[in-house]
Amino acid sequence: MFAEYSSSELMSIFAMQGVAGLILFSVFVLMALGLAIIFGQMGVINMAHGEFMILGAYVTYLTSNVFSTYLPEFFSIYFILAMILAFIAAAALGALVEWSMIRHLYNRPLDTLLATWGLSLILQQLYRTVFGAREVGVTLPDWLMGSYQLTDTIELPINGLFVMCLALGISLAVALLMYRSRWGTQVRAVVQNRPMAGAVGINTAKVDRITFALGCGIAGVAGSAFTMIGSTGPTSGQLYIVDTFLVVVFGGASSLLGTIASAFSISQAQSTMEFFMSGSMSKVLTLLFVVVILMLRPQGLFTLKVRR
């Protein structure tokens, strides 16, 4: 497979695919952070996570249309506002779903899987009814267009760089929120011992609702970023949900650092192999590699330390 390329060509190929892998890594991180909070901290298998992402994408699409039609003089700043609105919309829907459905299904992971899978089908049909079955795209402001020329053969898209910076910023914000705030302490207390956390006065129902809303809100921001690298359709979220679960399980369901390390490993492996073989085969090989690792280390790359 590598014999037909010279060493310099191989170096250029790996560098180009590495840059592409970083952009894919950023999308994986944004998707997986929300899912890691919901699945890792709450034990809820949210099969509708991709639809929360697409809600953020559609909010960005609507914001783009509103600004281009009614506020063209402020079009250059619309994307920042669109990300904020995407977070609010997805978080609000997440809080509503947690209150109306998820709170009745805690400690029943298979029931949450079936319920959220049904929710994903409902949301897909709702998006198809409101926005149509055809995929839509957004018009990016000028400052997100173009690319930086790193070398003669390697270019870094500006929108890809923005997604990477966004993923880094949200990862740091989530880390500070989880490990340096009172709410994060309460979340970790509920995860480790829910009855005792409730006994010392922590409102576990409120913590659950905010946690679920936060995870869905981050998925909404991921959907907003997704519009920069792909078109949006009613079923677009399903393209990423399997990879996202793979990232969370491989990294360790309760580990923020494991989620990031797993997203980097899987995105770089897929991006590199896709140059030499078909996309489906690269996904198969990546899945086989992850399965082998999980057979040797079922808890994932990193685990949450719990006092006993």
C-alpha positions as CSV (number, residue, x, y, z in Angstrom):
1,M,0.0,0.0,0.0
2,F,2.9,2.4,0.8
3,A,5.4,1.1,-1.7
4,E,4.1,3.3,-4.6
5,Y,4.8,6.5,-2.6
6,S,8.2,8.1,-1.8
7,S,9.1,9.0,1.7
8,S,8.5,12.8,1.1
9,E,5.1,12.0,-0.5
10,L,4.2,9.9,2.5
11,M,5.1,12.7,4.8
12,S,2.9,15.1,2.9
13,I,0.0,12.6,2.8
14,F,0.2,12.0,6.6
15,A,0.4,15.8,7.2
16,M,-2.6,16.5,5.0
17,Q,-4.7,13.8,6.5
18,G,-3.5,14.8,10.0
19,V,-4.9,18.3,9.4
20,A,-8.2,16.8,8.1
21,G,-8.2,14.5,11.1
22,L,-7.9,17.5,13.5
23,I,-11.1,19.0,12.0
24,L,-12.9,15.6,12.4
25,F,-11.5,15.4,15.9
26,S,-13.0,18.8,16.7
27,V,-16.5,17.7,15.6
28,F,-16.1,14.4,17.5
29,V,-15.1,16.3,20.7
30,L,-18.0,18.7,20.5
31,M,-20.4,15.8,19.9
32,A,-18.8,13.4,22.5
33,L,-18.5,16.0,25.3
34,G,-22.3,16.4,25.5
35,L,-22.8,12.6,25.2
36,A,-20.1,11.9,27.8
37,I,-21.9,14.2,30.3
38,I,-25.3,12.5,29.6
39,F,-24.1,8.9,29.3
40,G,-21.1,9.0,31.6
41,Q,-22.5,11.1,34.4
42,M,-26.2,10.0,34.2
43,G,-26.1,6.5,32.7
44,V,-28.7,7.6,30.0
45,I,-28.2,6.1,26.5
46,N,-29.4,9.1,24.5
47,M,-30.0,7.8,20.9
48,A,-31.5,11.2,20.0
49,H,-28.2,13.0,20.6
50,G,-27.6,13.5,16.9
51,E,-31.0,15.1,16.5
52,F,-30.1,17.7,19.2
53,M,-27.0,18.4,17.1
54,I,-29.1,18.9,14.0
55,L,-31.5,21.2,15.9
56,G,-28.4,23.4,16.5
57,A,-27.6,23.2,12.8
58,Y,-31.1,24.2,11.8
59,V,-31.1,27.1,14.3
60,T,-27.9,28.3,12.6
61,Y,-29.5,28.0,9.2
62,L,-32.5,30.0,10.3
63,T,-30.3,32.7,11.8
64,S,-28.3,32.9,8.6
65,N,-31.5,33.5,6.6
66,V,-32.8,36.1,9.0
67,F,-29.6,38.1,9.0
68,S,-29.1,37.9,5.2
69,T,-32.7,39.0,4.6
70,Y,-33.4,41.6,7.3
71,L,-30.0,42.5,8.8
72,P,-27.4,42.2,6.0
73,E,-25.2,44.9,7.6
74,F,-24.7,42.7,10.6
75,F,-24.2,39.5,8.7
76,S,-20.5,39.2,9.6
77,I,-21.4,38.6,13.3
78,Y,-24.4,36.3,12.8
79,F,-22.5,33.1,13.4
80,I,-21.5,33.9,17.0
81,L,-25.2,34.7,17.8
82,A,-26.2,31.5,16.0
83,M,-24.0,29.4,18.2
84,I,-25.5,31.0,21.3
85,L,-29.1,30.5,20.1
86,A,-28.2,26.9,19.1
87,F,-27.0,26.2,22.6
88,I,-30.1,27.7,24.2
89,A,-32.5,25.9,21.8
90,A,-30.9,22.5,22.3
91,A,-30.6,22.9,26.1
92,A,-34.2,24.0,26.4
93,L,-35.4,21.0,24.5
94,G,-33.1,18.8,26.5
95,A,-34.6,20.1,29.8
96,L,-38.1,19.5,28.5
97,V,-37.2,16.0,27.4
98,E,-35.6,15.2,30.8
99,W,-38.6,16.5,32.7
100,S,-41.2,14.8,30.6
101,M,-39.5,11.5,29.8
102,I,-36.0,10.8,31.0
103,R,-36.6,11.4,34.7
104,H,-39.0,8.4,34.8
105,L,-36.4,6.1,33.3
106,Y,-33.3,6.5,35.5
107,N,-31.5,3.2,36.3
108,R,-33.2,1.6,33.3
109,P,-30.6,2.1,30.5
110,L,-32.3,-0.2,28.0
111,D,-35.6,1.8,28.5
112,T,-33.8,5.1,27.9
113,L,-32.2,3.6,24.7
114,L,-35.7,2.7,23.3
115,A,-37.3,5.9,24.5
116,T,-34.6,8.2,23.0
117,W,-34.5,6.1,19.8
118,G,-38.2,6.8,19.4
119,L,-37.6,10.4,20.2
120,S,-35.0,10.6,17.5
121,L,-37.5,9.3,14.9
122,I,-40.1,11.8,16.0
123,L,-37.5,14.7,15.8
124,Q,-36.4,13.5,12.3
125,Q,-39.9,13.5,11.0
126,L,-40.5,16.9,12.6
127,Y,-37.4,18.4,10.9
128,R,-38.6,16.8,7.6
129,T,-42.0,18.4,8.0
130,V,-40.7,21.8,8.9
131,F,-37.6,22.1,6.8
132,G,-38.2,19.6,4.0
133,A,-36.4,16.4,3.2
134,R,-33.7,18.1,1.1
135,E,-30.4,19.1,2.8
136,V,-29.8,22.8,3.4
137,G,-26.6,24.8,3.8
138,V,-25.6,28.1,5.4
139,T,-23.7,31.0,4.0
140,L,-20.6,31.7,6.1
141,P,-19.4,35.2,6.8
142,D,-16.3,36.3,4.9
143,W,-14.0,36.0,7.9
144,L,-14.7,32.2,8.0
145,M,-13.8,31.7,4.3
146,G,-10.5,30.9,2.7
147,S,-7.5,29.0,4.1
148,Y,-4.0,29.4,5.4
149,Q,-1.2,28.0,3.3
150,L,1.0,26.0,5.7
151,T,3.3,24.5,3.0
152,D,3.2,24.0,-0.7
153,T,0.8,21.1,-0.4
154,I,-1.0,21.7,2.9
155,E,-3.7,24.2,3.5
156,L,-5.6,24.8,6.8
157,P,-9.2,26.0,6.2
158,I,-10.1,29.0,8.3
159,N,-13.5,27.5,9.2
160,G,-11.7,24.2,10.3
161,L,-9.3,26.3,12.5
162,F,-12.4,28.0,14.0
163,V,-14.0,24.6,14.8
164,M,-10.7,23.5,16.4
165,C,-10.5,26.6,18.6
166,L,-14.2,26.2,19.5
167,A,-13.7,22.6,20.5
168,L,-10.7,23.6,22.7
169,G,-12.6,26.4,24.3
170,I,-15.7,24.3,25.1
171,S,-13.5,21.5,26.4
172,L,-11.7,23.9,28.8
173,A,-15.0,25.4,29.9
174,V,-16.5,21.9,30.6
175,A,-13.4,20.9,32.5
176,L,-13.6,24.1,34.7
177,L,-17.3,23.6,35.2
178,M,-16.9,19.9,36.2
179,Y,-13.8,20.2,38.4
180,R,-13.7,23.8,39.6
181,S,-17.3,24.7,40.4
182,R,-19.9,23.9,43.0
183,W,-22.2,22.5,40.5
184,G,-19.5,20.2,39.2
185,T,-18.9,18.9,42.7
186,Q,-22.6,18.2,43.1
187,V,-22.6,16.3,39.7
188,R,-19.6,14.1,40.7
189,A,-21.2,13.5,44.1
190,V,-24.5,12.3,42.5
191,V,-22.5,10.1,40.1
192,Q,-20.6,8.4,42.9
193,N,-23.4,8.0,45.4
194,R,-26.8,9.3,44.5
195,P,-28.7,8.3,47.8
196,M,-25.9,9.9,49.9
197,A,-25.8,13.0,47.8
198,G,-29.6,13.4,48.3
199,A,-29.2,12.8,52.0
200,V,-26.8,15.7,52.4
201,G,-29.1,18.1,50.7
202,I,-28.2,18.0,47.0
203,N,-31.2,18.4,44.8
204,T,-30.4,15.4,42.6
205,A,-33.4,16.0,40.3
206,K,-32.2,19.5,39.6
207,V,-28.7,18.3,39.0
208,D,-30.0,15.7,36.6
209,R,-32.0,18.2,34.6
210,I,-29.2,20.8,34.3
211,T,-26.7,18.0,33.4
212,F,-29.0,16.7,30.6
213,A,-29.7,20.2,29.3
214,L,-26.0,21.0,29.3
215,G,-25.1,17.9,27.3
216,C,-27.8,18.6,24.8
217,G,-26.8,22.3,24.6
218,I,-23.2,21.3,23.7
219,A,-24.6,19.1,21.0
220,G,-26.5,22.1,19.7
221,V,-23.2,24.0,19.5
222,A,-21.7,21.0,17.7
223,G,-24.5,21.2,15.2
224,S,-23.8,24.9,14.6
225,A,-20.1,24.1,13.9
226,F,-21.2,21.2,11.7
227,T,-22.8,23.6,9.2
228,M,-19.3,24.8,8.3
229,I,-18.1,21.4,7.1
230,G,-21.3,19.7,5.8
231,S,-24.9,20.2,4.7
232,T,-27.8,19.8,7.1
233,G,-30.6,17.3,6.6
234,P,-33.2,15.6,8.9
235,T,-31.1,12.4,9.2
236,S,-27.6,14.0,9.3
237,G,-27.2,13.5,13.0
238,Q,-27.4,9.7,12.5
239,L,-24.1,9.8,10.5
240,Y,-22.2,10.8,13.7
241,I,-24.1,9.1,16.5
242,V,-22.3,5.7,16.2
243,D,-18.8,7.3,16.1
244,T,-19.7,9.5,19.0
245,F,-20.8,6.5,21.2
246,L,-17.6,4.8,20.1
247,V,-15.5,7.8,21.2
248,V,-17.2,7.9,24.6
249,V,-17.0,4.2,25.4
250,F,-13.4,3.9,24.1
251,G,-12.3,6.8,26.2
252,G,-14.1,5.8,29.4
253,A,-17.6,6.9,30.0
254,S,-16.9,9.1,33.0
255,S,-13.6,10.6,31.9
256,L,-13.4,14.0,30.2
257,L,-9.7,13.4,29.4
258,G,-10.5,10.0,28.0
259,T,-13.2,11.4,25.7
260,I,-10.7,13.9,24.2
261,A,-7.9,11.3,23.8
262,S,-10.3,8.8,22.3
263,A,-11.7,11.4,19.8
264,F,-8.2,12.3,18.7
265,S,-7.1,8.6,18.3
266,I,-10.2,7.6,16.3
267,S,-10.4,10.7,14.1
268,Q,-6.7,10.5,13.2
269,A,-6.9,6.8,12.4
270,Q,-10.0,7.2,10.2
271,S,-8.7,10.2,8.4
272,T,-5.3,8.6,7.6
273,M,-6.8,5.3,6.5
274,E,-9.5,6.9,4.3
275,F,-6.7,8.1,2.0
276,F,-5.5,4.6,1.3
277,M,-8.8,2.7,1.3
278,S,-12.6,3.3,1.2
279,G,-14.3,5.2,4.0
280,S,-16.4,2.2,5.0
281,M,-13.3,-0.1,5.3
282,S,-11.4,2.5,7.4
283,K,-14.4,2.6,9.8
284,V,-14.4,-1.2,10.0
285,L,-10.7,-1.3,10.8
286,T,-11.1,1.4,13.4
287,L,-14.0,-0.4,15.0
288,L,-12.1,-3.7,15.1
289,F,-9.1,-1.9,16.7
290,V,-11.4,-0.3,19.4
291,V,-13.1,-3.7,20.0
292,V,-9.7,-5.4,20.6
293,I,-8.6,-2.6,23.0
294,L,-12.0,-2.8,24.9
295,M,-11.6,-6.6,25.2
296,L,-8.2,-6.0,26.9
297,R,-9.4,-3.0,28.9
298,P,-13.2,-3.0,29.2
299,Q,-13.3,0.2,31.3
300,G,-11.9,2.3,28.4
301,L,-8.7,4.3,28.2
302,F,-9.4,6.3,31.4
303,T,-11.7,5.5,34.4
304,L,-13.2,7.6,37.1
305,K,-11.5,6.9,40.5
306,V,-14.1,6.2,43.2
307,R,-13.5,5.8,46.9
308,R,-14.6,2.5,48.4
